[in-house]
């Protein structure tokens, strides 16, 4: 009988979450490095370079890979010859570990979890509770696979109850383009097939805990139908040309994982969940000998990629910019922003809308300003702010007409595409939408020299800040005429890839 002490379990959970907050899995880094080497799209290659540079910086500085430090998901397998020396339940111990990790002063992680999700949505302040899946298995050990899942990728999860004769591949090829870029590709697709509706989703999530090995599978060839399905989906999704950050390119997914389970004869449940560029998961075992020990990765495993701003990128002074200036910006153009920049995301926009509806004055003036959709991590040490990458802009689409017509806002910064109706609104007001790279949060934060809360302080990370930035890298995603690189980029690269495939087939 193995005895697991409560403190060892809690500390192992806490150490695991700190570990994955700043260390990418080495398999992901190697796969992304190879994608960088092969990438032919300039925009996608630049985005991957920022993600790789950010990853190295986080590994060295022990700061979060992404400002969205995730909702914790733990798969805990308890051996039936294990006994706990504990006063807390298993889930309570997991949550105690989460609390300890997310409030660690040296690397405080962002609290993103809200209770009363259909009502007040009040932040729990410590990122608890975690989502915990427990199973009893043979053995005398406790095995834990734990992940911190970002909201941008989690929001793109899809479930379908297909007919038994329907094509899983065709469904995936419909779903992935509809996901947009809010899940921050390149990453992984986790697919669950079979069981019941909830089982398929659980399988998809659990599949994402496995290491990347698609290239090894390609070299040895498929040995069963699931492996053949993985390879087919991998190739066909990358042929869509979506590319890094949805800008168009060769690498949309780095791997496809599939788990299946027997199902009813009348059913074919299929779920897909993407994992983003901030892939965060780790596996550990407890055997009664103490807390888990996590091996520090060797930085030599990181590719020799060190992103620097393009010297040809125009520098923009946010303090003096006018609408006339932004009319000259071209879709896909890279810019370096300096000056004063406001922030705001879901909760702030909701409150602004409420104040305007009630005829009340706003606490700040948005006239001729840019707003950055971000919820930053708290600063530590001498930082102006913690990691501060962009959040998915499409969630703010419903507020765009209001912000542009009633506040004097000049432009917006976020990640991923905007909806077609929102693009029309941007063109109508001759505004612009810029993107920063999702998955490069620590790198972006280095351009922020000062951060001050200027409104809605009670919203925590969703408060409105004023950032003072210097050479913050962005890309013009929607210009003042309504041209979107998230439309043109993937369309261009899908065609290029198709032409290349045709050329090779002719040969």
N, C-alpha and C positions, 0 to 999 in steps of 0.2 A: 504493500500500500504506500503510494507516494503522498507526502504531505506538502501542500502548497500554502505558504504563508500569505496572508492578506497583503502585507506591505510589499512583498516581492511582486505580487501580481499587479498592484497599483503602480508601483514604480516602473515596472516593465511597460505598462500601457503608456505612462507619461513619457518615458525615454523614447519609446517607439514613435510617438507623435511628434516629439521635438526632432527626432532623427529625420523623419520623412518631410518635415517642414522645410528643411534646407538641403537635403541630399536627394537628388534624382536617383532612381534605380540605375545602376551602371548599364544594364541592358538597354534601357531607353536612351541613354546618352550615346552609346555606340551606334544605335540604330539611327538616331537623329543626326549624328556626325556623318554617317554614310549618306543619308538623305541630302545633307548640305553639299557633300562632295558631288553628288549626281544632279543636283537641281539646276535647271537651265533658265528658270524665270528669275529675273533680277529682283523683282519685288519679293517673291517668296524666299529667295536666298538671303536677302537682307533680313527678313523676319526671322528665319531660322538662326541666322548669325546672332541676332539679339537674344533669342531664347537660350542659345548655347553659352553666350557671354554671361547672361544673367545667371545661368545655372552654376557656372564656375564661381562667380562672385558670391553667390549664396552659400556654396560649399565652403568657401574660404572665410566668409564673414559670419556664417551661421545665422542667417536671416532668411525669412520665408521666400520661397520661390515665387509665390503669388500672393497678392493682398487678400484674396479669398482663400483663407486657410481651411475652408471646407467643413462639411458635416462629417462627423466621425462614423464610420461603418466598421463593425468588428464581427468577424466570423470566428467563434470560439468553439473548439472541439475539445471536450473534456473526456479523458480516459476514464473508464468505469472502475479502475483501480486507483483513482485519485481521491484524496480527501482534502478539503480546504480547512485551514486553521483561520477562520474568519468570522467576524461579526456581521459583515455586510453581505448582501446577496451578490451574485455574480454581476448583474447589471449595475448595481450600486458601486461595485469595485471598478468596473470599466469607467463609470462616470467620475469616480474619484480621481482616476488616472487622467481623464480628459481635463478635468478642472485644474489639476496640478500642472499639466503641460501647457494649457492655454493661458494660465496666469503667471507663468515663470517670468520673473522680472528681467532676466538677461535676454530673453527672446519671447516677449509677450506676443501671443498670436491673436488674430482678430476674432472676436466673438460675433458669430453670424447667426446663431440660432434664436428663433423667436417662438414663444409659446402663444397659445390662443391663435393658431394660424388663420382661422376664418373670422377673427374678430380684431382685437386690439394689436396683435402681433408685437408683443413686448419682448425685448431682447432679454435672454436669460443671463447675460453678462459673463458667462464662463464657458460658452459653447456646449453646454450639456442641455439635454441628454443626447447620448450617442444612440445610434441604431445598432442593436446587438442581436446576432443570430447565434443560438447555442445548440449544439448537438452532442449527444452522448455517444462515444465510440469505444471500441476495444482499446486497451492499453493503459499505461500508467503515467502518461504525460498530458499536459495541456498545450494544445497548439492554437496559436492566434494568428490570423491574417487580418491586418488592420489597414484602413485607408482613410484619407481625408479627401472627400469628394467635393469638388467645387460646384457651385450652383449653376454656373454657365453651361457646363457639360451635362449636369444632372437634369436640367430643364429640357434637354433635347431627347430624353428617353422616350421610346415609343413601344407600344404593345399592340399587336394585331391578333385577332382570332381568325386565322386563315382557314380556308377549306383544305381538306387533306390533299387535294390535287393541285393547289395553288403553288406557284413558284416562290420559294423563299428568296432567291437571288433577285427576282424582279421586284419584290416588295422592298428589299434593302436598297435597291437602286432608285426607287421612288422616294424612300425616306431620307436618305443621306443628303441629297440636294436641298430638300425641304428643311433640313436642320439649319441651313445657313452656316455661318462661321462662328456663331456664339459659343460653340464648344471648343474653340481654339485649336484647330488642327495645325500641324499633324499630331495625331495621337493614336488611340486604339479604339476598335469597336468590340464591345462585348455582346455576344448574341446568346440568348437562351431559347431552346427549342423544346416544346413538349410540356408534359405535366398539365397543370392548370394555369390560369392567367397569372396568379401570384407566383407560382413556381417558375414559370418562364422568366419573369422579371428577376427573381432571385438568382437564377442560373446565370443570367446575363451579367449581373453585378459581380457574382463570385468569379466568373471567368476572367474578369479584369485583374484579378490578383496574380495571375500567372505571368511569368517572364516572357519577353518578346523573343520569338524564335522562328519567325516566318521565313527568314532567309535560309536557315538550316533546313526547314521543311521543303523549301523550293529545291534545294540542292539534292536532297535524298528522295524527294517525290512522295506523294500521298500514299499511305498504306491502308486507308479506309475512307468511307464516304464523307465523314466529318472533316477530315484533313483536306480532301479534294474540295469540299465546300469552302473551307477557309481560304484556300488558294484562289478559287474562282472569284469570291467576293473581294479579296484583297486586290487582285488585278483589275477587276471591273470598276471598283470604287476609285482607284487611282486613275483610271482612264477617264473619269468624269472631269478631271482638270481643275478641281476646286482649289487644291494647293494650300500652302501655309497661310493661315489667317483668312482663307477664302479669297486670296488675291490672284489666284490662278497659278498652277504649277504642277509639278510631277508627283509630289508627295502629299497626299491627303491623309492616308492612314499608314502607320508603321507596322501594324499587325492587326489581325482579326482573330478573336478568341471565341470559341463555341463550346458550350456545354449543353447536353440534352438529357431528356428523361422520358420514360414511357408516358404515353398520353391516351386519351379516349379515342376510340376508332372514328368518331365523328369530328374530332378536333385536330387543329394544328396551331397551338399557341406559339407565337414568336415574339420575342422582345429584343430590342437593341438599345444599348446604353453606351455612349461614347465616353472615352477618357481623354482628358485635355492634355495640352502641352505641359501642364504642371502635374504630371503623373506622380502620385504619392501613395505608395503602399509598401508594406514590409511584412515578413512572416517570422515568427519566433516560437520557440518551445520552452516550456518550464518543466523541469524534472525534479523539483524540490531542492536543488542545490543553490538557490538564490535567484536574484533578479536576472533577466535576460541581458546579454551583452551584445552590443551592435558594433559591427566592424566598420571602422572609418574607411571610406573608399579612397583609392589612390587617385590623386588629381591627374596623374599621367594617363588615366583612362579617358579623360576629357579630350576632345579634339583640339588642335591648336587653332582655335577660332577666337578672335578678339575684335568684336564689333567696334567701329568708330564712326562718328557722324560723317556723312558724305560732304566733303568740302564744297561741292557744287550746290548743296541745298541752300536755298534762300533763307536768310535769317529774318524773323518776323518780330517786330516790337508790339506786343499786345497792348501796351499802354497808349499807343498812338494810332493803332490800326483803324481804318475806316471801311465802310462797305465798298467804296470805290477800289480799295486795295485788293479785296478778296475776289473781285470780278475777274482778275487776271490769273488766278490760280487754276492749274490744270489737273484733271483727274489722274491719280497715280503719282503726282509730284510729291517729293519729300520736302518737308519744311523743318526749321529749327525755331521753336518758340521761346521767347524771353519776355519777362514782364509779369503782370498780375493776372492770375487765372482763378476763376471761381470754380467750385465743385458742387455737385448735387446729383442725387440719384433718386430711386423710387420714392422713399418717404418724404424727401424734401420737395420733390415735384408735386406730390399729393397735397402737401401743406400749402405750397404756393397756389395751387389751383383753388383750394378752399378759401384762402385769404382773398383772392381776386373775386371769387364768386360772392363773398360777403361784402365786397366793396372796401376792404381794408387795405392799408398801405403795406407794401412789402418791406421787410427789414433791411434790404439792400437794393441797390440800383443795378440792374442788369444791362443798362443801355451801352451799346457798343462793346459788350464784354463777351468772352467765350466761357462756356461752362464745360467742365470735365466730369464725365460720369465715373465716379470713383468712390470707394469706401476704403480708406487707407488703414494700414496697420499702425498701431501706436508707435511713436518714436522711442528708441532706446539710446542711451549714451548721448552723443553730440549730434544725433540725426535731427534734421528739421522735421522729418516725417518718416514713418516706416515704409515698407514696400507699398507702392501706390499705382498699380496697373489699372487699366480700364475695365469697366464692367460692360455687359452686353447692352448696346444702345437701343435695340429694338424694344426693350421694356419701357423706354421713354417715348416711343412713337406717339402714344395717345396724348402726350402733353406738348408735342412739337408746335402745333398751330397756336396754342395758347401762349407758349413762351416766345415765339417769334412775332406774334401779332400784338401782344399786350405788355411785354416787358422790355422790348427794345433789344433783346438778345441778338448778338451778331452771328455766332456760330457755336458748334457743339463738337466735343471730342469724346470718343468711346471706342468700342471694339465691335467688329462684325458689321453686317449689312443693315440698311434701313429698309422698311417696307416700301412698296411702290407708292402708296398714298403719301407717305412721309417724304419721299423723294420729290414728289410733285409740290408739296408744301415748301420744301427747301428751295426749289426753283422759283416758286411764286414769290417768295420773300427775298430772293437773291442772297440767300444765306449759304453756308457751307457746312459740311460734316467731315471731320478729320478723324483718323484712327491712330491709336497707339497700339503697340504689339501686346496682345494678351499672352501671358507667360513670361514677360520681361519686367515684372513689377519692381524688383530691386534696382535694376538698371535704370528704369524710369525715375525712381525716387531720387537718384543721384543728381538729377537735373532740378530737383525742388530744393531751393535754398532757404525757404521760410514757409511756415504753415501756421495759419491762425484761424480759429473757429470764429465766424462772423455772423452766424445765424443758426437757430434751431439746435443749440448745444445739447438739448435733451435727447436728440436722435442718435447720439454716440457716433459710430463710424459713418452714419448717414447724415450727419450735420453738414451744413454748408461751410466749407473752408475757403480762405483765400490763400492760394499758393503764389509764391514768387519763384518763377522758374527761369532757368538759364539753359538755352539750347536743348529744349525738350523735343525729341524726335517724333514727328507725326507724318502721316501720309494723307493727301487729299483723297478722300473716299467718295464724296459726292460734291461736285463743284456747283457753282452758283447757277448753272444752266440745267442741273438735274442729271448729269452724267455720272453713273456709279461704276467704280472699279470692281465692285462685287458682282456686277452684271457682266462687264466687258472682259475682266480678267479670266474667270473660269470658262467663258464661252470661247475665248481665243485659244486657251490651252487645251480645251477638249478637242477643238478642231486640229490643233497641232499634233496632239497625241494620236488622233485617229489617222491623220495623214502618215505619221511615222509607222504605225501598225500596218497600214495598207502598203506602204513602200516595202517593208520587211516581208510581207506576205507575197508580194510580186517577185521579190528576189528568190 
